[in-house]
Structure formats: structure tokens, C-alpha cells
């Protein structure tokens, strides 16, 4: 297992675990980041990551992406 932010742009990954406080995990779940879901890094822009999950594109900063383990 490794943080999503350590994977390559374009790779499709399966979310294995979400770390952090309950409210952080809840917020990520509301955005579609749940265990078992596919997620892909679309691009990186100045410390932010554009992610594709559940047919949506979502921007997260790297500190949040570090909480998503794949």
C-alpha cells in the first residue's frame, strides 16, 4: 500500500484505505473517495492534484491525496 500521491499520472488505482481524522475521511467519502473505488491522477498543478473518480474530476492538495492509500 502507498499514498495516491506517490503513483504515476494516468495510472488507475484501487483505493485500499483512507487515513486521517473522521471528518477528513467523511469529507473524502462525500467526494467519492471510498474503499474499492478506482481513482486516477489526471494531472498535477502547483501542489494540487487533479483526480478522476466516479466519472468526476476533483482537485485535491497533496496533503489530502497522501491520506488516500492505494
Secondary structure, 3 states (H helix, E strand, C coil): CCEHHHCCCCCEEECCEECCCHHHHHHHHHCCCCCCCEEEEEEEECCEEEEEECCEEEEEEHHHHCCEEC
